Amino acid sequence: MELTPRKKAILAEIVKAHIENGEPIGSKILATRLENPPSTATLRSEMSELDEMGYLEQPHTSAGRVPTSKAYRLYVTELMERNTVSQEDKQVIDSLLENVRPDPETLGSSAAEILSELIGLPVISASGANLGVRICRATLMPMGRGSAVVFVITTDGRTRSRLVKCDFPLNSSLIERFEQIVEDAVCTKDVSRLDMVYLQSVVVSAGLDALALAPLLSCVFEMAEELKTVQVKMGGAANLYSVCPSDLEARKIMGLLKATETVSDILSVVTEPVGVVLGDDTHYSELSSAGMIVASFGEESELGRLAVIGPTRMDYASLLPSVQYLAQRVGSIMTEVLKGLEE
């Protein structure tokens, strides 16, 4: 059965009506919304065929029809006319971001709070090693006899430091050798690839300095292990209870999203800068009646993601541009901060 232009127009209008009121849509209501509508009998026939094609379902025998996840997927990817962000909304977002501390560790979560407050929906921020994070710099600072502080910075702006005991005097030559090995062997790899097997090969590559540098290099790899954890924060978590059909469903979603691996799995469905994930796309039953708008931030490379959580019938046409604009602004701010750190 072919999805004709008329069927697409009917389906798009049903989705828009369902987003507005959440009620089943009948042929009489549909006729009042369509431009130059066919007869109600023709509309009922078209809706019946859309039902057979899996785009609509009928909750009750005498009720109208509601769009399925398949319909929403087609609507978002093909049928929807996306709105633009108004100049006023841009100014609001910009002014709110001006008051946020430009700290790469907290900027994503602050942006999630801002976005949640603006749209009244919960928002997740996620950053971490699965997004291609690398250690971009490591420095060594002697702290007197027998100890030193190892300090690392990642490409997404996170910093870590650790005090290490040393059995050998840390002269300038050894410090330079340490930093060169890290630059050549560590900074060129995603932190997800820095495991103990690779550490052994790096220590061996130090040659005559291996014994002295082993504890220092081990420290770098231990911090890399910590950095592999995806950082997930939720802004406006209380809003989840207002958008879910029941408190039980909200608690189930909240429990699901506490697992960082699960969040990474869900967000990985979106491969473009901004996109939509419907509950059925995730294979998690807890999200069966939910949808997500996911936008990445970062200019030269992806530094993190923001994900709006709402009901399947979210107003995607209005929300997508706002989410994308805020993510772009966060990416610009973070890129500037990271350039400052590198300098």
C-alpha positions in Angstrom: 0.0 0.0 0.0 1.5 3.4 -1.0 1.9 6.3 1.3 0.4 8.9 -1.1 0.8 12.7 -0.7 -2.8 12.8 0.6 -2.1 10.2 3.2 1.0 12.1 4.2 -1.0 15.3 4.6 -3.7 13.5 6.6 -1.1 11.8 8.8 0.8 15.1 9.4 -2.4 16.8 10.5 -3.3 14.0 12.8 0.1 14.1 14.5 -0.1 17.9 14.9 -3.6 17.6 16.4 -2.6 14.9 18.7 0.4 17.0 19.9 -2.0 19.8 20.7 -4.6 18.0 22.6 -3.5 14.4 23.2 -7.0 13.1 22.2 -7.9 10.5 19.5 -8.6 12.3 16.2 -11.8 11.5 14.2 -12.7 12.3 10.6 -14.9 15.3 11.5 -12.2 17.0 13.5 -9.7 16.3 10.8 -12.0 17.8 8.1 -12.0 21.1 9.9 -8.2 21.2 10.0 -7.3 20.2 6.5 -7.2 22.6 3.6 -9.6 21.6 0.9 -10.5 18.3 2.7 -12.2 15.4 1.0 -15.4 14.0 2.3 -15.5 12.5 5.8 -16.1 9.1 4.3 -12.9 9.4 2.2 -11.0 10.5 5.3 -12.3 7.5 7.2 -11.1 5.3 4.4 -7.7 6.9 4.3 -7.3 6.7 8.1 -8.3 3.0 8.0 -5.5 2.4 5.5 -3.0 4.3 7.6 -4.1 2.1 10.4 -3.3 -1.0 8.4 0.1 0.5 7.5 1.0 0.8 11.1 0.9 4.6 11.3 -2.4 4.9 13.3 -4.1 3.0 16.0 -7.6 3.1 17.4 -7.7 3.0 21.2 -11.5 2.2 21.3 -13.9 0.9 18.8 -15.9 4.1 18.6 -13.0 6.5 19.1 -10.9 8.3 16.6 -7.3 7.4 15.9 -3.9 8.3 17.5 -0.5 8.2 15.8 1.9 5.5 16.5 5.7 5.8 17.1 6.1 4.9 13.4 3.9 8.0 12.5 5.9 10.3 14.8 9.1 9.0 13.3 8.0 9.8 9.8 6.6 13.2 11.0 9.9 14.3 12.5 12.1 13.1 9.7 9.9 14.0 6.7 6.5 15.7 7.3 7.3 18.3 10.0 7.8 21.9 9.2 10.4 23.0 11.8 9.9 26.4 13.4 12.8 28.9 13.8 14.1 30.3 17.0 12.8 33.8 17.5 15.3 36.6 18.2 13.6 37.1 21.6 14.2 33.5 22.5 17.8 33.7 21.4 18.3 36.8 23.6 16.8 35.0 26.6 19.0 31.9 26.1 22.1 34.1 25.6 21.4 36.2 28.7 20.9 33.1 30.8 24.2 31.6 29.6 26.1 34.8 30.3 25.4 34.2 34.0 26.8 30.6 33.9 30.3 29.9 35.1 32.3 28.9 32.1 33.6 25.7 33.6 33.8 22.7 31.3 33.1 20.4 34.2 29.7 22.1 35.0 28.7 24.0 31.9 26.7 21.0 30.4 24.7 20.5 33.6 24.1 24.2 33.9 22.8 24.3 30.4 20.5 21.4 31.2 19.0 23.3 34.1 18.5 26.4 31.9 16.9 24.5 29.1 14.6 22.6 31.5 13.5 25.9 33.1 12.7 27.3 29.7 10.7 24.5 28.3 9.3 22.8 31.4 10.7 19.3 30.6 13.6 17.4 32.2 16.9 17.6 30.4 20.0 15.3 30.5 23.5 16.5 30.0 26.1 13.8 29.1 29.8 14.0 28.5 32.6 11.5 28.8 35.0 9.0 27.2 32.5 7.4 24.8 32.4 10.8 23.0 36.0 10.6 22.0 37.6 12.3 25.0 41.4 12.4 25.1 44.0 13.7 27.6 45.4 16.7 25.8 48.1 17.7 28.4 49.9 16.2 31.4 52.3 18.1 33.6 54.5 17.0 36.5 55.2 19.2 39.5 57.8 18.1 42.0 56.6 18.6 45.6 59.8 18.2 47.5 61.8 15.1 48.1 60.1 11.9 47.1 56.8 13.2 45.7 55.2 15.0 42.8 51.8 16.0 41.6 50.6 14.7 38.2 48.1 17.1 36.6 46.1 16.2 33.4 43.6 18.1 31.2 41.1 16.4 28.9 39.9 17.6 25.5 36.4 18.3 27.1 38.0 20.5 29.8 38.0 18.1 32.7 41.0 18.3 35.0 42.4 15.7 37.4 45.5 15.7 39.7 47.1 13.2 42.0 50.0 13.1 44.4 52.5 10.4 43.6 55.5 9.1 45.6 58.7 8.8 43.7 61.8 6.7 44.4 64.0 8.7 42.1 64.9 12.4 42.1 62.8 14.3 39.5 65.3 16.4 37.6 64.4 18.5 34.6 65.5 15.8 32.2 63.2 13.1 33.7 60.3 15.5 33.8 60.8 16.4 30.2 61.0 12.7 29.3 57.7 12.0 31.2 55.8 14.8 29.4 57.1 13.8 26.0 56.1 10.1 26.5 52.6 11.2 27.5 52.3 13.6 24.6 53.4 10.9 22.1 51.7 7.8 23.5 48.8 9.0 25.7 47.5 12.2 24.1 47.1 10.5 20.8 44.6 7.9 22.1 41.0 8.2 23.4 40.9 7.6 27.1 38.7 4.5 26.4 41.8 2.9 24.9 44.1 3.6 27.8 44.1 0.2 29.6 46.7 -1.7 31.6 47.9 -3.7 28.7 48.7 -0.5 26.8 50.3 1.0 29.9 52.8 -1.9 30.0 53.9 -1.1 26.4 54.2 2.6 27.2 56.4 1.9 30.3 58.6 -0.4 28.2 59.0 2.4 25.6 60.6 4.5 28.3 63.8 2.3 28.1 66.3 3.2 30.8 63.9 5.6 32.4 61.1 2.9 32.8 61.8 2.2 36.5 61.6 5.9 37.5 58.7 6.8 35.3 56.5 3.7 35.9 54.6 5.1 39.0 54.1 8.4 37.2 52.7 6.8 34.0 50.6 4.4 36.1 49.1 7.5 37.8 48.1 9.0 34.4 46.4 5.7 33.4 44.6 5.5 36.8 43.2 9.0 36.2 42.3 8.0 32.6 40.3 5.1 34.1 38.3 7.6 36.2 37.7 9.7 33.1 36.1 6.8 31.2 33.0 7.2 33.2 30.3 9.2 31.3 29.2 12.2 33.3 25.4 12.3 33.4 23.4 15.0 35.1 19.6 15.7 34.9 18.2 19.2 35.0 14.6 19.8 36.1 14.2 16.2 37.3 10.9 17.2 39.0 9.4 18.0 35.6 9.5 14.3 34.8 6.6 13.7 37.1 4.5 16.3 35.3 5.0 14.8 31.9 4.7 11.1 32.7 1.2 9.4 32.8 1.9 8.2 36.4 4.4 8.7 39.2 5.3 5.0 38.8 6.3 5.5 35.2 8.3 8.6 36.1 10.2 6.6 38.8 10.9 3.8 36.3 12.4 6.3 33.8 14.4 8.0 36.6 15.8 4.6 37.7 16.7 3.7 34.1 18.6 7.0 33.5 20.7 6.6 36.6 22.8 4.0 34.7 25.3 5.9 32.6 25.8 3.0 30.2 22.1 3.0 29.5 22.1 6.8 28.8 25.1 6.3 26.4 23.3 3.5 24.6 20.2 5.7 24.2 21.9 8.8 23.1 24.1 6.9 20.6 21.0 6.3 18.4 21.3 9.9 17.2 24.2 10.3 14.9 23.5 13.8 13.5 24.0 17.1 15.4 20.4 17.1 16.5 17.8 14.4 16.3 14.9 12.6 17.9 14.9 9.3 19.8 11.5 7.7 20.3 10.9 5.2 23.0 10.4 2.3 20.6 13.9 3.0 19.1 15.6 2.3 22.4 14.3 -1.1 23.3 13.8 0.0 26.9 10.1 -0.6 27.9 10.4 2.2 30.5 10.6 4.7 27.6 7.7 3.3 25.6 5.6 6.4 25.9 8.5 8.9 25.9 10.6 10.7 23.3 13.9 12.5 23.4 15.4 15.4 21.5 19.2 15.0 21.5 21.7 17.7 20.5 25.4 17.5 20.6 27.6 20.5 21.6 31.2 21.2 20.6 32.5 22.9 17.4 35.6 21.0 16.2 34.7 17.8 18.1 31.8 16.6 20.1 32.2 17.6 23.8 28.8 16.4 25.1 25.1 16.1 24.5 21.9 17.6 25.8 18.7 15.4 25.7 15.2 16.7 26.4 12.9 14.0 27.8 9.2 14.3 27.2 6.1 12.5 26.1 6.0 11.0 22.5 3.7 13.8 21.5 6.2 16.6 22.3 6.0 19.8 20.1 9.1 18.8 18.1 8.7 21.5 15.5 9.1 24.2 18.2 11.5 22.4 20.6 14.1 21.2 18.1 15.4 24.6 17.0 15.6 25.9 20.6 17.5 22.8 21.8 19.9 23.0 18.8 20.5 26.8 19.3 21.3 26.3 23.0 23.6 23.4 22.3 25.4 25.5 19.7 25.9 28.3 22.2 27.2 25.9 24.8 29.6 24.4 22.3 30.9 27.9 21.4 31.5 28.8 25.0 33.2 25.5 25.8 35.4 25.7 22.8 36.6 29.2 23.9 37.3 28.0 27.4 39.3 25.0 26.1 41.3 27.2 23.8 42.2 29.3 26.9 43.3 26.2 28.8 45.5 25.0 26.0 47.2 28.4 25.8 
